[in-house]
Amino acid sequence: MSVAYGAAEADSPRSSRVSVLIAPDGTVAKAYETVAPADHPDQVLADLAAL
């Protein structure tokens, strides 16, 4: 799954630390490569509301 959404290379055993917001159609609506844990939930909820 992480390879399909671009969070890992095909030859890598693990994904990087990336949060992604998946749109209802299954596409990546937003990728968050650097997050502040205290702010991240509100940021994701705002981006979700904007879809």
Legacy VTK file of the C-alpha trace (Angstrom):
# vtk DataFile Version 3.0
C-alpha trace
ASCII
DATASET POLYDATA
POINTS 51 float
0.000 0.000 0.000
2.785 2.443 0.864
4.376 1.952 -2.566
1.036 2.517 -4.304
0.575 5.854 -2.559
4.178 6.996 -2.996
5.208 6.719 0.648
7.900 4.114 -0.076
10.169 3.070 -2.910
9.362 -0.279 -4.515
12.650 -1.791 -3.332
12.425 -0.412 0.214
11.262 -2.675 3.052
9.574 0.228 4.848
7.704 3.406 4.143
8.948 6.803 5.155
7.146 8.797 7.810
4.543 10.459 5.637
0.921 11.162 6.451
-1.439 11.200 3.520
-5.007 12.319 3.143
-6.823 9.958 0.784
-9.688 11.470 -1.189
-12.979 9.594 -1.584
-11.918 8.555 -5.104
-8.804 6.830 -3.714
-6.270 9.413 -4.876
-3.817 11.203 -2.622
-5.400 14.570 -1.877
-2.535 15.831 0.280
0.791 14.521 1.548
2.326 15.722 4.793
6.040 15.000 4.867
6.812 17.142 7.905
4.243 17.571 10.651
3.967 19.137 14.067
2.116 16.564 16.185
0.196 19.225 18.096
-1.099 20.861 14.893
-1.421 17.927 12.522
-4.953 16.746 13.415
-6.401 20.226 12.901
-4.489 20.616 9.643
-5.826 17.305 8.314
-9.386 18.117 9.377
-9.198 21.508 7.627
-7.863 19.901 4.451
-10.564 17.232 4.632
-13.271 19.878 4.934
-11.862 21.618 1.843
-12.225 18.513 -0.362
LINES 1 52
51 0 1 2 3 4 5 6 7 8 9 10 11 12 13 14 15 16 17 18 19 20 21 22 23 24 25 26 27 28 29 30 31 32 33 34 35 36 37 38 39 40 41 42 43 44 45 46 47 48 49 50
